[in-house]
Amino acid sequence: MTDLPGARRLAVVSGASRGLGATVARFLAADGWDLVLTARGAVALRAVEESLAPYGTRVRALAGDVVDTGHRAEIRRAVGEAGGLDLLVNNASELGPSPLPRLSEYPLESLEQVYRTNVVAPVGLVQGLLPYLEARSGVVVNISSDAAVGGYPGWGGYGASKAALDLVSLTLAHELRDRGVAVVSVDPGDLRTAMHQAAFPGEDISDRPLPEVTLPFWAWLLHQPKDAVTGLRFRAQADRWEVPS
């Protein structure tokens, strides 16, 4: 673990121990970003941190659950040492029960947990980190899903939470534009990840691409003028990334 002084670009990535989060973390490290990474799995998160050593980037890996207010405060303290935040990637997500239950039969306690992780925690991170995002005219990226608009049987709990996150993204974009903070929503598409496998227990998902398929999109997005992208929803695997309004 290293300190994070100075004015280098800094990103916070949640859910960074595997899948898309780890891929985004590696992409940013290769591009010279300093990182604060968080995820619930301490061992896997440490492995990601160690894998970034060849890039020479400064990394702080904080294991914990973004639902927990104390853990969000820990993230805030780590960011505060840098004096500003350029990018917040709200990637940590809760799928819900597996196999996926129909919404008409969904355990309400599980539904509440899905919303706490997928909606409340991202809002909490934005609230806590907003002064640092303002200091550097930062960008918030909220990871959505095609389930937010698909109405797929069995995906109602997860999809509804991501639909709520899409509206959160658009609302924050409108509210924070005058404060210099951009907010976007990104549907990464179906990916070969542990979460996607949990959604299809016992099925072969080897036909889904690895998260690295999204790298061209990230390279493009992070070089766009913030005023041109804020409030938009993107599909990282589509032929046209921006979703028409």
Stockholm file with secondary structure:
# STOCKHOLM 1.0

chainA/1-245         MTDLPGARRLAVVSGASRGLGATVARFLAADGWDLVLTARGAVALRAVEESLAPYGTRVRALAGDVVDTGHRAEIRRAVGEAGGLDLLVNNASELGPSPLPRLSEYPLESLEQVYRTNVVAPVGLVQGLLPYLEARSGVVVNISSDAAVGGYPGWGGYGASKAALDLVSLTLAHELRDRGVAVVSVDPGDLRTAMHQAAFPGEDISDRPLPEVTLPFWAWLLHQPKDAVTGLRFRAQADRWEVPS
#=GR chainA/1-245 SS CCCCCSSCCEEEEESTTSHHHHHHHHHHHHTTCEEEEEESCHHHHHHHHHHTGGGTCCEEEEESCTTSHHHHHHHHHHHHTTTCCSEEEECCCCCCSSSCCCGGGCCHHHHHHHHIIIIIHHHHHHHHHHHHHHHTTCEEEEECCTHHHHCCTTCHHHHHHHHHHHHHHHHHHHHHGGGTCEEEEEECCSCCSHHHHHHSTTSCCTTSCCGGGGHHHHHHHTTSCHHHHTTCEEETTSSSCBCCC
#=GC SS_cons         CCCCCSSCCEEEEESTTSHHHHHHHHHHHHTTCEEEEEESCHHHHHHHHHHTGGGTCCEEEEESCTTSHHHHHHHHHHHHTTTCCSEEEECCCCCCSSSCCCGGGCCHHHHHHHHIIIIIHHHHHHHHHHHHHHHTTCEEEEECCTHHHHCCTTCHHHHHHHHHHHHHHHHHHHHHGGGTCEEEEEECCSCCSHHHHHHSTTSCCTTSCCGGGGHHHHHHHTTSCHHHHTTCEEETTSSSCBCCC
//
